[in-house]
Amino acid sequence: MLKAQQRLIDSTVNMTIGNHSVKHRGGDVSEYYHATCVCKVDWNNRIVHFDNGGYSTPSTTRVINGYKEYFVDDLGYEET
């Protein structure tokens, strides 16, 4: 996982680090890469959704895989 991703996951406020950002809305958190929402997390129901927004680039895939490793593999969230 990229260092920026870990900082955004640990964040409790909306913030941007380079091309990465996070937006908090109640119990939901949206993780963005280049203004594309690549990961939506429902903390209350332990559900996570990934979307590359049509950008099948290696960098977008790497970002999504970082979030997938953390939320699905490490924390056991359900992927939709």
QUILIN-V393327 format. One record per run of one state. SS is the DSSP state (2 for helix, 1 for strand, 0 for the rest). FROM is the first residue (numbers start at 1). LEN is the number of residues. If there is no record, write none. Layout:
# QUILIN-V393327
SS;FROM;LEN
SS;FROM;LEN
This chain:
# QUILIN-V393327
0;1;2
2;3;8
0;11;4
1;15;3
0;18;2
1;20;6
0;26;2
1;28;6
0;34;2
1;36;7
0;43;4
1;47;4
0;51;7
2;58;17
0;75;3
1;78;2
0;80;1
